[in-house]
């Protein structure tokens, strides 16, 4: 097995905001995507979701507030919590979920 270069993998994706599963561990999916500065609409899930910004930054909208998640930071969205991404978010995002 080879190491996965996540920023390179995200950069090679044909469309921003479309994640791809790069592996699984302990029952969780590890996904990567490219943020391109555009907004992403609100969604919620029946499971917790970890959002890890590898490079760039994500402007996360949650509970009526906008939080900036910087490179190297992770935000864990609780199950059932609606969340969206505001314009200006860019870089590489790793998603860990089911």
Beta strands, then each sheet from edge to edge (+ up, - down):
strand 1: 20-25
strand 2: 28-36
strand 3: 40-43
strand 4: 49-62
strand 5: 65-70
strand 6: 74-77
strand 7: 83-85
strand 8: 90-97
sheet 1: 1+ 2- 8+ 4- 5+
sheet 2: 1+ 2- 8+ 4- 6+
sheet 3: 1+ 2- 8+ 4- 7+ 3-
end
